[in-house]
Amino acid sequence: MNAHPISSSTALPAAVLWDFDGTLVDTEPFWISNEHRLTEELGGQWSDELAKANIGNSLIRTGRSIRLAAGRDDLTDEQVTELLVARVLEDLRVADLEWRPGVPALLADLREAGIPCALVSASFREMLVTVLDRLDDSPFAVVVGGDDVTHGKPHPEPYLTAAAQLGVRPEDCLVIEDSLTGADSGNSAGCVVAVVPNVVTPPPAERRVLLETLSGVRVAELRALMSAELVR
């Protein structure tokens, strides 16, 4: 694979693009529990397999999956999605949110190094803002929600949008993800992807690296990771 030339091994990443659910904050339990409850209330049955299959998907696709599991042809995908979002949003407003291991220290190190960060999620902007408003100082220069794009993950549009808003090339960005859908989105955009598994473990792929945890990971490790991937 031909890599774009860079001036030095420390030039990249030009930006770090973070997924939200399951990568930055451990919100997956909120989604999965509400998917189960909503499907049952609508007359159907959800499963952990369906929940895993929908991790990282656009919310409309998840709403469609719930509607089909409940057999509710009288509802639209959008209506079911609105019901699900309202429930998860309420949880986000009141729950104790936990950063994934290593996230706060890495965000602080990126800020000190002057490397910009973007938040790129399938969750709607209102949900992201609700969480960011609970922080004293948001570390993200750009926020791209699932309702800010026409095509959600695994389409490359979310990550292409974030890179464009930051004024950097997607090829020079590092994406941090936990889902196959999100990893595919980042790779399709041309980014190097660091996968930190949570509920699922995406398979290996070109320009994709598996990290068991972000604990102990700092800017130096991200730069080494980028350099290694770009010369493969």
C-alpha positions as CSV (number, residue, x, y, z in Angstrom):
1,M,0.0,0.0,0.0
2,N,1.4,3.4,-0.9
3,A,1.3,5.8,2.0
4,H,1.1,9.6,1.7
5,P,4.5,11.2,2.5
6,I,4.7,12.9,5.8
7,S,7.4,15.3,7.0
8,S,8.3,13.4,10.1
9,S,7.2,10.4,12.2
10,T,5.6,12.8,14.8
11,A,3.5,14.7,12.3
12,L,0.5,12.4,12.6
13,P,-2.2,12.0,13.6
14,A,-3.4,15.4,12.4
15,A,-6.6,14.8,14.4
16,V,-8.3,12.1,16.4
17,L,-11.9,11.3,15.6
18,W,-13.7,9.6,18.5
19,D,-16.8,7.4,18.4
20,F,-19.1,8.0,21.4
21,D,-21.2,5.1,22.5
22,G,-19.1,2.3,23.9
23,T,-15.8,4.0,22.9
24,L,-15.8,7.3,24.8
25,V,-18.5,6.6,27.4
26,D,-19.9,3.3,28.4
27,T,-23.5,4.0,27.2
28,E,-24.1,0.6,25.5
29,P,-26.0,-0.8,28.5
30,F,-28.5,2.1,28.2
31,W,-29.2,1.3,24.6
32,I,-29.4,-2.4,25.0
33,S,-31.7,-2.3,28.0
34,N,-34.0,0.2,26.4
35,E,-34.1,-1.8,23.1
36,H,-35.3,-4.8,25.1
37,R,-37.9,-2.9,27.0
38,L,-39.3,-0.9,24.0
39,T,-39.5,-4.0,21.8
40,E,-41.4,-5.9,24.5
41,E,-43.8,-3.0,25.1
42,L,-44.5,-2.9,21.4
43,G,-45.4,-6.6,21.5
44,G,-42.2,-8.2,20.3
45,Q,-39.0,-9.7,21.7
46,W,-35.5,-8.4,21.5
47,S,-32.3,-10.4,21.9
48,D,-28.7,-9.8,22.8
49,E,-27.8,-11.0,19.3
50,L,-30.0,-8.3,17.7
51,A,-28.5,-5.7,20.1
52,K,-25.0,-6.7,19.1
53,A,-25.9,-6.6,15.4
54,N,-27.2,-3.0,15.8
55,I,-24.2,-1.6,17.7
56,G,-22.8,1.3,15.7
57,N,-25.7,1.4,13.3
58,S,-27.6,4.5,12.4
59,L,-30.5,5.0,14.9
60,I,-33.0,4.7,12.1
61,R,-31.7,1.3,11.2
62,T,-32.0,0.3,14.9
63,G,-35.5,1.7,15.0
64,R,-36.4,-0.4,12.0
65,S,-35.0,-3.5,13.6
66,I,-37.1,-2.9,16.7
67,R,-40.2,-2.3,14.6
68,L,-39.7,-5.5,12.6
69,A,-39.0,-7.5,15.8
70,A,-42.3,-6.2,17.2
71,G,-44.2,-6.7,14.0
72,R,-45.6,-3.2,14.1
73,D,-46.5,-2.2,10.5
74,D,-48.7,0.5,12.0
75,L,-45.6,2.4,13.1
76,T,-42.8,4.0,11.0
77,D,-39.1,3.5,11.6
78,E,-38.9,7.1,12.6
79,Q,-41.6,6.8,15.2
80,V,-39.9,3.9,16.8
81,T,-36.6,5.6,16.7
82,E,-38.0,8.7,18.5
83,L,-39.4,6.4,21.2
84,L,-36.0,4.8,21.7
85,V,-34.1,8.1,21.6
86,A,-36.4,9.7,24.2
87,R,-35.7,6.9,26.6
88,V,-32.0,6.8,26.2
89,L,-31.8,10.6,26.4
90,E,-33.5,10.5,29.8
91,D,-30.9,8.0,31.0
92,L,-28.1,10.3,29.7
93,R,-29.5,13.2,31.7
94,V,-29.5,11.5,35.1
95,A,-27.2,8.5,35.0
96,D,-23.6,8.4,36.3
97,L,-21.7,8.2,33.1
98,E,-18.4,6.3,33.1
99,W,-15.5,7.1,30.8
100,R,-14.0,4.0,29.1
101,P,-10.6,3.1,30.6
102,G,-7.8,5.4,29.7
103,V,-10.0,8.0,27.9
104,P,-9.6,11.0,30.2
105,A,-5.8,10.8,30.3
106,L,-5.5,10.3,26.5
107,L,-7.9,13.3,25.9
108,A,-5.7,15.4,28.2
109,D,-2.5,14.4,26.5
110,L,-4.0,15.1,23.0
111,R,-5.0,18.6,24.2
112,E,-1.5,19.3,25.6
113,A,0.0,18.1,22.3
114,G,-2.3,20.4,20.3
115,I,-4.0,17.6,18.4
116,P,-7.7,18.4,17.7
117,C,-10.4,15.9,18.5
118,A,-13.8,15.4,17.0
119,L,-16.8,13.5,18.3
120,V,-18.4,11.4,15.5
121,S,-21.4,9.3,16.5
122,A,-24.6,7.6,15.3
123,S,-26.3,9.1,18.3
124,F,-28.3,12.3,17.5
125,R,-26.7,15.7,18.2
126,E,-29.1,16.4,21.1
127,M,-27.8,13.3,22.9
128,L,-24.2,14.2,22.4
129,V,-24.8,17.8,23.6
130,T,-26.6,16.5,26.7
131,V,-23.5,14.6,27.7
132,L,-21.0,17.3,26.7
133,D,-22.9,19.9,28.7
134,R,-22.2,17.8,31.8
135,L,-18.5,18.3,31.3
136,D,-16.7,21.4,32.6
137,D,-14.7,21.8,29.4
138,S,-15.5,19.9,26.2
139,P,-12.4,18.4,24.5
140,F,-14.0,18.3,21.1
141,A,-13.5,21.0,18.5
142,V,-16.1,19.4,16.2
143,V,-19.2,17.3,16.9
144,V,-20.9,15.2,14.2
145,G,-24.2,13.5,15.2
146,G,-26.1,10.9,13.3
147,D,-28.7,13.5,12.3
148,D,-26.0,15.8,11.0
149,V,-25.3,13.5,8.0
150,T,-27.3,12.0,5.2
151,H,-25.6,8.6,5.4
152,G,-24.7,7.2,8.7
153,K,-22.1,4.6,9.6
154,P,-20.8,2.3,8.0
155,H,-20.9,5.0,5.2
156,P,-17.8,7.2,5.3
157,E,-19.7,10.4,5.4
158,P,-19.6,10.9,9.2
159,Y,-15.8,10.8,9.3
160,L,-15.3,12.6,6.1
161,T,-17.5,15.4,7.5
162,A,-15.5,15.6,10.7
163,A,-12.2,15.8,8.9
164,A,-13.5,18.5,6.6
165,Q,-14.8,20.6,9.5
166,L,-11.4,20.3,11.2
167,G,-9.6,21.2,7.9
168,V,-7.5,18.0,7.8
169,R,-7.2,15.1,5.4
170,P,-9.0,12.0,6.5
171,E,-6.0,10.0,5.5
172,D,-4.1,11.8,8.2
173,C,-6.6,11.1,11.0
174,L,-6.9,8.4,13.5
175,V,-10.3,7.1,14.3
176,I,-11.1,5.4,17.7
177,E,-14.0,3.0,17.5
178,D,-15.5,-0.1,19.2
179,S,-17.9,-1.4,16.6
180,L,-17.6,-3.1,13.2
181,T,-20.0,-0.5,11.7
182,G,-17.9,2.4,13.0
183,A,-14.6,0.8,12.0
184,D,-15.8,0.2,8.5
185,S,-17.0,3.9,8.4
186,G,-13.6,5.1,9.4
187,N,-11.7,2.9,7.1
188,S,-14.0,3.7,4.2
189,A,-13.2,7.4,4.8
190,G,-9.5,6.6,4.5
191,C,-8.6,6.9,8.1
192,V,-6.5,4.6,10.2
193,V,-8.7,3.0,12.8
194,A,-7.8,1.9,16.3
195,V,-10.5,-0.5,17.5
196,V,-11.0,-0.8,21.3
197,P,-13.5,-3.6,21.7
198,N,-16.4,-3.3,24.1
199,V,-19.4,-5.5,23.5
200,V,-18.2,-6.8,20.1
201,T,-14.8,-7.3,18.5
202,P,-14.5,-6.2,14.9
203,P,-12.3,-8.4,12.7
204,P,-8.9,-7.3,11.4
205,A,-8.7,-5.2,8.2
206,E,-6.2,-3.0,6.4
207,R,-5.4,0.3,8.2
208,R,-7.1,-1.1,11.3
209,V,-5.4,-1.9,14.6
210,L,-6.8,-3.7,17.7
211,L,-6.1,-2.2,21.1
212,E,-7.3,-4.1,24.1
213,T,-7.6,-0.9,26.1
214,L,-6.7,2.8,26.0
215,S,-5.3,2.6,29.5
216,G,-1.7,3.7,29.3
217,V,-2.1,4.9,25.7
218,R,-0.8,8.4,25.0
219,V,0.1,10.6,22.0
220,A,3.4,8.8,21.6
221,E,1.7,5.5,21.1
222,L,-0.9,7.0,18.7
223,R,2.0,8.5,16.6
224,A,3.8,5.1,16.5
225,L,0.6,3.4,15.6
226,M,0.0,5.8,12.7
227,S,3.5,5.5,11.4
228,A,3.4,1.7,11.5
229,E,0.1,1.6,9.6
230,L,1.1,4.1,6.9
231,V,4.3,2.2,5.9
232,R,2.7,-1.3,5.8
